[in-house]
């Protein structure tokens, strides 16, 4: 059938030609942009999914940058602490040199004290000038702030804590009391009465966590003098002696399971009485069954006991008077007073109201992805704090005007303070190193894997498959050419009507 007014074949050819041109344009767009989805019309559901994945990629990338920045902050703090450690080692050497009194002149002591003063000033300067983009790192700015400190808390150290909108209450439940190691020497009379003939001294060997020593006492020696002689070696034994009635109580100088007191009777010399261990739950009471002096065939030993309990419901590790807890929500240790650690019961230790260096190490901004790292003040007045009775000493007391100066101060106590300061700085460096390795390092590795997987998922949805699209382009090009030729033929069909009119 031949018509002139309406060329149906041409219309069909135009439609197909336009469709093939559209397919060709789509392939060209995808190949030129590298994206399969260039607009919502290409794949509405795929567009939504890919945009969500792009958002996740951006958040993960930012989290990786945050973790790397946190690592840089810790590196700066570590640099300052490393130098402080070196300075403390130098102070330790100067204290030991000055203790050699007979071999040092007064001028040399003065020179050593001047060096210590200069070192203390340098430590304070490092503490106040170690900064990251103007933010001071070692002056206590990132230490945790507490309130409502209980009197039973002697000292504390907060390494990390998750704090919400309100202060974090820290409560302890003491389930096991801290105890000294100890034994009781029953002597029955105020003076030693030795019945051996010929007269031999009453000889015992006392051992403690720091060493052991043999003591000999003649008949008639007052038990107060026995205790004094033992106490003369308290620092080398780790054992102190106290008169209790007509006996002597020997106790370790410190609390805890690593403390012990042992007594071996070398020669009882006819002395009446015996050796008793102390009660496991009350160190002020002797156990009912003792051993007579003449029946002691091997050392009688008693061990100390660590405090035990929980902090905020989680089991805490006890060491002497110290309760220590490490969890995702809380990392701290609290040193209790003797009264607090030896009494079973509950203690409201303190409240953590704020502070800590806050880092967001995850793609989401929530408590699970945020960590707070406590960086304490490392100035001289804060390092090496120890108790001398009720007085708190620190590294600053080694200064020229301090009670532990090298000229006329207590050098033994000065060394204890320096040792404590070295432990403080070393512990802080170790904690920062652990944070770098186990928190930041692991986080960066984990986020890197997550970024790879999310990128792969987004690529599978949105990116162009060049092999497939190139084949589609070739097909579209051929079909466009074919449609163009067919359109030309369809336009020629009406010419056949002229032959009918010829």
C-alpha positions in Angstrom: 0.0 0.0 0.0 1.5 3.3 -1.1 0.7 6.6 0.7 2.1 10.1 0.4 0.6 12.1 3.2 1.7 9.7 6.0 5.0 7.9 5.7 4.5 5.3 8.5 7.8 3.6 7.7 9.6 6.9 8.1 8.0 7.4 11.5 9.0 4.0 12.7 12.5 4.5 11.5 12.7 8.0 13.2 11.6 6.5 16.5 14.1 3.7 16.3 16.8 6.1 15.1 16.1 8.4 18.1 16.2 5.5 20.6 19.5 4.3 19.2 20.9 7.8 19.4 19.8 8.0 23.0 21.5 4.7 23.8 24.6 5.9 22.0 24.6 9.2 24.0 24.2 7.2 27.3 27.2 5.0 26.5 29.3 8.0 25.5 28.4 9.8 28.8 29.2 6.8 30.9 32.5 6.2 29.1 33.5 9.8 29.3 32.6 10.3 33.0 33.5 6.7 34.2 30.2 6.6 36.0 27.3 4.3 35.3 25.0 6.5 37.3 25.2 10.2 36.3 21.7 11.2 37.4 18.7 9.9 39.2 17.1 8.7 36.0 19.9 6.2 35.3 19.2 4.1 38.5 17.1 5.8 41.3 17.7 3.0 43.9 21.4 2.8 42.9 21.8 6.5 43.2 20.4 6.5 46.8 22.7 3.6 47.8 25.8 5.1 46.2 25.2 8.5 47.8 24.9 6.8 51.2 28.1 4.9 50.6 29.9 8.2 49.5 28.8 9.7 52.8 30.2 6.8 54.7 33.5 7.1 52.7 33.8 10.7 53.7 33.2 10.0 57.4 35.7 7.1 57.4 38.3 9.3 55.6 37.8 12.0 58.2 38.1 9.4 61.0 41.4 8.2 59.5 42.6 11.8 59.5 41.5 12.2 63.1 43.4 9.1 64.2 46.5 10.3 62.4 46.2 13.7 64.0 45.8 12.0 67.4 49.0 10.0 66.7 50.8 13.3 66.0 49.6 14.8 69.3 50.8 11.8 71.2 54.2 12.0 69.4 54.7 15.5 70.5 53.8 14.7 74.2 56.1 11.6 74.0 59.0 13.8 72.9 58.7 16.0 75.9 58.4 13.1 78.3 61.5 11.4 76.8 63.6 14.4 77.6 62.1 14.6 81.2 63.1 11.0 81.6 66.6 11.7 80.7 66.7 14.6 83.1 65.4 12.5 86.0 68.1 9.9 85.3 70.6 12.7 85.7 69.0 13.7 89.0 69.3 10.1 90.2 73.0 10.1 89.4 73.5 13.4 91.3 71.7 12.1 94.4 73.7 9.0 94.5 77.0 10.9 94.1 76.1 13.3 96.9 75.4 10.4 99.3 79.2 9.7 99.1 79.6 12.3 101.8 83.2 11.5 102.9 84.4 11.8 99.3 82.7 15.1 98.5 83.6 18.6 99.4 81.0 21.2 100.4 81.7 23.0 97.1 80.9 19.8 95.1 77.6 19.4 97.0 76.7 22.9 96.1 77.6 22.3 92.5 75.4 19.2 92.4 72.5 21.1 94.0 72.9 23.8 91.4 72.6 21.1 88.7 69.4 19.7 90.3 67.9 23.2 90.5 68.6 23.8 86.8 67.1 20.4 86.0 63.9 21.1 88.0 63.5 24.4 86.2 64.0 22.6 82.8 61.4 20.0 83.7 58.9 22.8 84.6 59.7 24.6 81.3 59.2 21.4 79.3 55.9 20.8 81.1 54.6 24.3 80.3 56.0 24.6 76.7 55.3 21.3 75.1 52.4 22.2 72.8 50.5 21.1 69.7 49.2 24.0 67.6 49.3 26.2 70.8 47.6 23.7 73.0 49.7 22.7 76.0 50.0 18.9 76.5 52.0 18.3 79.7 50.8 21.0 82.1 47.7 19.1 83.3 45.3 20.6 80.7 44.3 17.1 79.6 44.3 15.6 83.1 40.9 14.4 84.4 39.0 16.7 86.8 37.4 15.1 89.9 35.2 16.2 92.7 33.9 14.7 96.0 37.2 12.9 96.7 36.8 10.5 99.6 39.2 10.8 102.5 40.0 7.1 102.2 41.6 7.8 98.8 45.3 8.5 99.3 46.2 8.9 95.6 44.7 8.2 92.2 45.5 8.1 88.5 42.9 8.2 85.8 44.1 7.1 82.4 40.9 7.0 80.5 37.1 7.5 81.1 33.9 7.8 79.2 32.0 10.7 80.6 28.4 11.5 79.6 26.4 14.6 80.2 26.8 14.2 84.0 29.8 13.4 86.2 30.9 9.8 86.3 30.6 8.4 89.8 33.4 6.0 90.8 32.5 3.6 93.6 34.5 0.7 95.1 33.3 -2.3 97.1 36.1 -3.7 99.3 35.6 -7.5 99.5 39.1 -8.5 100.7 41.1 -6.4 103.2 44.7 -5.5 102.7 47.0 -7.1 105.3 50.6 -6.8 106.4 52.6 -10.0 106.6 53.5 -10.7 110.1 54.4 -13.0 113.0 54.2 -12.6 116.8 57.0 -13.6 119.1 55.7 -14.5 122.5 58.3 -13.9 125.2 56.2 -14.2 128.4 58.2 -11.6 130.3 59.4 -8.1 129.8 63.1 -9.3 129.7 64.6 -12.3 128.0 65.1 -15.2 130.4 67.5 -17.7 129.0 68.0 -21.0 130.9 70.7 -22.6 128.9 73.9 -23.6 130.7 76.4 -22.5 129.7 74.6 -19.2 128.8 74.0 -18.9 125.0 72.3 -16.0 123.3 68.7 -16.2 122.0 69.4 -16.3 118.2 66.8 -15.9 115.5 66.9 -15.1 111.8 64.3 -12.7 110.5 63.5 -12.4 106.8 61.5 -9.9 104.8 60.8 -8.8 101.2 64.0 -6.7 101.2 66.4 -9.1 102.9 67.2 -11.3 105.9 69.4 -10.9 109.0 70.3 -12.9 112.1 69.9 -11.4 115.6 71.4 -12.6 118.9 70.2 -11.3 122.3 71.7 -12.0 125.7 69.7 -13.1 128.8 68.0 -10.1 130.5 67.7 -8.0 127.3 64.5 -6.0 127.5 62.0 -6.7 124.8 61.9 -3.0 124.0 65.6 -3.2 123.2 65.0 -6.3 121.0 62.4 -4.3 119.0 64.8 -1.4 118.7 67.6 -3.5 117.4 65.3 -5.1 114.8 64.0 -1.7 113.7 67.6 -0.5 113.1 67.5 -2.8 110.1 63.9 -2.0 109.1 64.9 -0.5 105.7 67.1 -3.5 104.7 64.6 -6.1 105.9 61.2 -4.6 105.0 60.1 -5.6 108.5 59.3 -3.5 111.5 59.0 -4.5 115.2 56.5 -3.3 117.8 56.2 -4.3 121.4 52.8 -5.8 122.2 52.3 -6.8 125.8 55.1 -9.3 126.6 55.8 -10.1 123.0 57.0 -8.5 119.8 54.9 -8.1 116.7 56.9 -8.3 113.5 55.1 -6.9 110.4 56.1 -6.1 106.9 56.6 -2.4 106.3 54.2 -2.5 103.3 50.9 -4.2 102.5 50.3 -6.8 99.9 50.9 -10.4 98.7 54.5 -9.7 97.7 55.4 -8.9 101.3 56.4 -11.6 103.8 57.9 -12.1 107.2 59.8 -15.2 108.2 61.3 -16.2 111.5 63.7 -19.1 112.1 64.9 -20.0 115.6 68.6 -20.8 115.4 69.0 -21.2 119.2 66.2 -20.8 121.6 68.6 -20.8 124.6 65.9 -22.0 126.9 63.6 -19.0 126.3 60.0 -19.8 126.9 57.3 -18.8 124.4 56.8 -19.4 120.7 56.1 -18.1 117.2 52.6 -17.3 116.1 51.4 -16.3 112.6 48.8 -13.5 112.4 45.2 -14.0 111.6 44.3 -13.9 107.9 41.5 -11.4 108.4 42.9 -9.4 111.3 46.6 -8.7 111.4 46.3 -7.4 115.0 45.4 -10.9 116.3 47.7 -14.0 116.5 46.4 -17.3 115.4 45.5 -19.7 118.2 48.1 -22.3 117.5 51.7 -21.3 117.8 55.0 -23.2 117.7 57.3 -23.3 120.8 60.8 -21.9 120.1 62.4 -25.3 120.8 60.1 -26.9 118.3 60.8 -24.6 115.4 62.7 -26.8 112.9 62.2 -24.6 109.8 61.4 -20.9 109.1 57.8 -19.9 110.0 56.5 -17.6 107.3 53.5 -15.4 106.8 52.5 -13.6 103.6 50.7 -10.3 103.2 47.4 -9.8 101.4 46.3 -7.5 98.6 43.2 -5.4 98.9 40.4 -6.9 96.7 37.1 -5.6 95.4 35.2 -4.1 92.6 35.0 -0.7 91.0 31.6 0.3 89.5 30.6 -3.3 89.6 33.6 -4.6 87.6 36.3 -6.8 89.3 39.4 -4.7 90.1 42.9 -6.0 90.4 44.4 -5.4 93.9 48.0 -4.7 94.6 48.8 -3.8 98.2 46.6 -0.8 98.9 45.9 -0.1 95.2 42.8 -1.1 93.3 43.2 -1.0 89.5 40.6 -1.4 86.8 41.0 -1.4 83.0 37.9 -1.5 80.9 36.4 0.3 77.8 34.6 2.7 80.0 37.1 3.3 82.8 40.9 2.9 83.2 42.2 4.1 86.6 43.9 3.1 89.8 43.2 4.3 93.3 45.6 4.0 96.3 43.5 3.7 99.4 44.6 4.7 102.9 45.3 1.8 105.3 41.9 2.4 107.0 40.1 2.3 103.7 41.9 -0.8 102.3 41.6 -2.9 105.5 37.9 -2.5 106.1 35.3 -4.5 104.2 32.6 -2.2 102.8 31.8 0.4 100.1 33.6 3.6 99.3 32.4 6.4 97.1 35.9 7.2 95.7 35.2 10.3 93.7 33.3 11.7 90.7 35.0 12.3 87.3 33.5 15.6 86.1 35.5 16.2 82.9 38.9 16.6 81.4 41.1 14.3 79.3 42.2 14.7 75.7 39.1 13.8 73.7 39.6 12.2 70.3 36.9 11.0 67.9 38.4 8.0 66.2 35.4 6.6 64.3 33.1 7.7 61.5 30.2 8.3 63.9 30.1 11.0 66.6 29.0 9.0 69.6 30.4 7.5 72.8 31.5 4.3 71.1 33.8 6.2 68.7 35.2 8.7 71.2 38.1 8.2 73.6 39.4 10.4 76.4 43.1 10.1 77.2 44.4 11.4 80.5 47.7 13.2 80.3 48.8 14.3 83.8 50.8 17.3 84.8 54.6 16.5 84.7 55.9 19.6 86.4 58.3 19.0 89.3 55.7 19.7 92.0 53.5 16.9 90.6 56.1 14.2 89.9 57.3 11.5 92.4 54.7 12.3 95.0 55.2 10.2 98.1 53.9 10.4 101.7 56.1 11.1 104.7 53.6 10.5 107.5 50.9 13.1 106.6 53.2 15.3 104.6 53.2 14.8 100.8 56.7 15.1 99.1 57.4 15.6 95.5 60.4 16.2 93.1 60.3 19.9 93.8 61.4 19.2 97.4 64.8 18.4 95.9 65.3 22.1 95.2 67.7 24.2 97.1 64.9 25.4 99.5 63.3 22.0 99.8 63.5 19.5 102.6 65.2 16.9 100.3 67.9 19.2 99.0 71.3 17.6 98.4 73.2 19.7 101.0 71.4 18.9 104.2 68.3 16.9 103.2 67.4 13.3 103.6 69.1 11.7 100.6 67.5 8.3 101.1 64.1 9.9 100.9 65.2 12.0 98.0 66.2 8.9 96.0 62.7 7.4 96.7 61.1 10.5 95.3 63.3 10.4 92.2 62.5 6.7 91.7 58.8 7.4 92.0 59.1 10.3 89.5 60.9 8.1 87.0 58.1 5.5 87.5 55.5 8.2 86.9 57.0 9.4 83.7 57.8 5.9 82.4 54.2 4.8 83.2 52.8 7.7 81.3 55.1 7.1 78.3 54.1 3.4 78.3 50.4 4.3 78.4 50.8 6.8 75.6 52.7 4.2 73.6 50.0 1.6 74.2 47.4 4.2 73.1 49.3 4.8 69.9 49.9 1.1 69.1 46.7 -0.6 70.3 44.1 2.2 69.9 45.3 4.5 67.2 47.2 2.0 65.1 44.5 -0.6 65.2 41.8 2.0 64.5 43.7 3.2 61.4 44.1 -0.3 60.2 40.5 -1.1 60.8 39.2 2.1 59.2 41.5 1.5 56.2 39.9 -1.9 55.6 36.4 -0.4 56.0 37.3 2.4 53.5 38.4 -0.2 51.0 35.2 -2.3 51.3 32.9 0.7 51.2 34.7 2.1 48.2 34.4 -1.3 46.5 30.7 -1.4 47.2 30.1 2.2 45.9 32.2 1.4 42.8 30.2 -1.7 42.0 27.0 0.3 42.1 28.1 3.6 40.5 31.2 3.2 38.4 31.1 2.2 34.7 32.1 -1.3 33.6 34.2 -0.3 30.6 34.2 -3.7 29.0 30.5 -3.9 29.0 29.9 -0.3 28.1 32.4 -0.4 25.2 30.5 -3.3 23.8 27.2 -1.4 24.2 28.8 1.6 22.5 29.9 -0.5 19.5 26.4 -2.0 19.3 24.8 1.5 19.5 27.0 2.9 16.8 26.1 0.1 14.4 22.4 0.3 15.2 22.5 4.1 14.7 24.1 3.7 11.3 21.6 1.0 10.4 18.7 3.1 11.6 20.1 6.1 9.5 20.2 4.0 6.4 16.7 2.6 7.0 15.4 6.1 7.5 16.9 7.1 4.2 15.2 4.2 2.5 11.9 4.9 4.1 12.0 8.5 2.8 12.4 7.1 -0.7 9.3 5.0 -0.6 6.7 7.8 -1.5 8.6 8.3 -4.7 7.1 5.0 -5.9 3.7 6.8 -6.2 5.0 8.8 -9.1 5.3 5.7 -11.1 1.6 5.0 -10.7 0.9 8.5 -12.0 3.3 8.1 -15.0 
